[in-house]
Amino acid sequence: MMKLWKKIVLIPPLLFALWLLADKQNGSSFAVVVALSRHPPSLRVYRALLEVGLMLLCGSLSLIVWEYAAGTRVVGILLFRPPQPIQTSIRGIYQAVPASLPDDDNVLTEEEARDAC
């Protein structure tokens, strides 16, 4: 009963705020929408802020879906586990390449390459 009473008490301030935002001349739209349509730079800033807000909302919703679908442990591992170590040595990189690379004996020097042309 107390939660319902709190919600009922919040309705008049919300209606008053909407009345303040309403455009008194046209009566059909909010003053904020009219002001943004008359000033394009403000509209661009508002649109950028709206896009950031929507991205954050979609990200949080996707995390909620992942939490229910895969579990909290999996989401924690995906987000907060450090990446696996990467081999940084040149030898380790070329070990994955097939053995069909030319040996040092088969590589032409600059002079041999000029003579071949």
C-alpha positions, 0 to 999 in steps of 0.5 A, a space after each residue: 500500500 505504501 508503494 502505491 501511495 508513493 507512486 500516486 504522490 509522484 503523478 502531480 509533479 510529473 504532470 506539472 513538469 509536462 505542463 511546463 514543457 508544453 508549447 503554449 502557442 501551438 499546444 501540440 508539441 513540447 517546447 524542447 522539440 520545437 527549440 531543437 528543430 529551430 536550432 540544428 547545432 543543438 539538435 546534433 548534440 542532443 542526437 549524439 547524447 541520445 545515441 550514447 544513451 541508447 548504446 549504453 541501454 542496449 549494452 546493459 540489456 545485452 548483458 542481462 540477456 547473456 547473464 540469463 542465457 549463459 550464466 553470471 560466471 561466463 559473463 564474468 569470464 568474458 568481461 574480466 579475465 585477462 587475455 591469453 598470452 600471445 607468442 611474440 617471438 618471431 620464431 613462434 610466428 614462423 613455426 605456424 607457416 608451412 615449410 614451403 618458404 624459401 631457404 636462405 640459400 634460395 633467396 637472390 641477392 640484389 645483384 642477382 635479381 638485377 642480373 635476372 631482369 
